[in-house]
Amino acid sequence: MPYRWPEDTDFALWELDVLDRTCSVCGRTMYVCDHRHHRIFNLDGPVHLVCKLNHCPDPTCPAHHKTVSPEIEATITLPHWVLGWDVFCWLGQRRFARHWSVPQIRAELLDSYRIPLSDDAIEKYIRRYQQMLAARQQDPDRLQQEYHAVDSLILTIDGLQPEKGHETLYVVRELGQKRVWFAAALLSAAEAEVHRLIVQARQWAEALGKPVRLWMSDQQDAFVTGIAAEFPGVPHRYCDNHFLRDLAPPILEADSHAKVQMRSKVRGLRAIERKVLELRPPTADDAVASPEAVAVGGPVDAPASPPALEVVLDYCAAVRGIVNDDQGGPLHPPGLRMAEALGEVRQSLQRNLDAKTGGAPSRS
């Protein structure tokens, strides 16, 4: 559906003409036969392009019925687009380099550049940006330039399924240059389907003339058999990320059991705190709310609490924070950190007991 421009839109008028007006067939000078009007947004505002179409005036010339468009139009925008290249590149950079959402892009275009676009229109141009980027990444000449100084290749393959029942997107990457080679959405993970991607990776490596030094994957059966068939003798290693992810459940389960056992031994904190609060004199906050304070119109002086009682309350608070800490993952299990922290508390208590000489224990 063509873009509907408001009637009061103020356009900048750009007239574009053919650079070389000589007919490529007969050599005669071409004349303007028609005009094509194209309205677009660029970052400076709305632009009205008037493209002068040329043709050869000689009816006997084979090129007489062909029109020639201004060459410079393609450097400003593409046919049927409502955005100029500058807006198009701005949109792609915000989406993929800065990871902006579509509503965020839409709001920024409207606020900063007065470009009103719908979410659907923005998503359509984002898809076109992705297609162009993929085509650029797979250009053979560009690949040859990128890998000119590379001695060998390290390839990896992995699949991502957004939801069960949906297509799985398989991506083949080269880790040395950190470059995505190609991707394909497959309905199934059957060996024959995946094998096609392995064959394509081999063809790319052969076109570059570079040996494959290593393959990495999560070692699905289809990957193992396909790589062994197409890359005989090439080592196939287990991906570190998948290895840790597979290793995490048993580690976290064992860590959870350890936490339960430690918590069962660290009990009675609330009883100790109640006992200390019974022995501790009223604090200044308690004195503010007392009847004596109300009668005299201000707080009464509360006796100082013995330092030993405050130390006990501090230890109780520290231990409660330790046993309630559930943060962390398989690389930093909370149970292991709990054991280390409780060991430090035990050592601190022992130091206070060893240093006790009849006075109050020191805080350490």
DAZI-V318740 format. One line per field, one symbol per residue. phi: phi as a letter, one per 30 degrees, with the letter a starting at -180 (. if undefined). psi: psi as a letter, one per 40 degrees, with the letter a starting at -180 (. if undefined). A space follows every 50 residues. Layout:
BEGIN
phi->???
psi->???
END
This chain:
BEGIN
phi->.ddcdddcdccdcbccbddcccddccidddbdcabccbcbcbdckdbccc cdccadddddddcdcccccddddddcaceidccddddddedddddcccid dddddddddddcbhcdbddddddddddddddddddddcdeddddddcdcc dbcbcbbabbcebdjcdcdcbcbcddchbddabaccdbcddddddedddd ddddddddicdddacbadhdeddddddddcbdiddbcddedddddddded dddddddddddddddcbidddddddddddddedddddddddddddciadc dcdddeeddddddddddddddddcdcdkbddbdddddddddddddddddd ddddddbjcddddb
psi->hihhhidehhihhhhhihdhfhhedeeihiiheiihhhhihieeaihhhh hhhiihehdehdedehihihdedeediiheieiidddddddddddddefi idddddddddddefhhiidddddddddddddddddddehdddddddedeh diihiihiihhdiheiihhhhhihddefhhdiihhidifidddddddddd dddddddefhihdiihaefiddddddddddghehihihhddddddddddd dddddddddddddddgiedddddddddddhiiidddddeidddddefiii hhiihhddddddddddddddddeeheiiaddghddddddddddddddddd ddddehfeaiiih.
END
